[in-house]
Amino acid sequence: MASITHGANGFLLKDVSLDKLISAITKVASGGYLIEANILQQLSNSHQEQLTVGSLSEIKITSRESEILTLMAGGFSNKEIAAAVFLAEGTVKNHISNILLKLESRDRTQAVLKALRLALI
C-alpha cells in the first residue's frame, strides 16, 4: 500500500481476474486511476490517526459522500455508483458535484487523490 501513498496510479490484489487486469492496465495507461474498494478501506484505517483537527474542521464530508467518494476511487461510473448505493444517477451526480466543491477539486481524480491524502476515505 506504500505504492499508493508514493504516487502509484493503480493497485490490484494478486488474485484479480484476467479481464479485470486488462481493464485496469488500459485504464491506468490512458491516464486513469484504479484502486479497489477494500484497499481504500485499509488505507483509510491505517491513516485515521494522521488526520489533523484542522483538516476535519475545514472539510465536512457526509457519510453518503464518503461512500460515493470511495466508489469513485474504485473506478465506478456514476451509473454503477447509483446502482450500488440505490440512488438515481442524477442524485449521484449532485453528490459528486458537492464533493468536488468541498474538496476544491476540478475533477473526480483530483478529488479522490485529495481525499486519500487527507485520509477522508
Secondary structure, DSSP 4 states (H G I P E B T S, - for coil): -HHHHTT-SEE--TT--HHHHHHHHHHHHTT--EE-HHHHHHHHHHHGGG--HHHHHH----HHHHHHHHHHHTT--HHHHHHHHT--HHHHHHHHHHHHHHTT-SSHHHHHHHHHHTT--
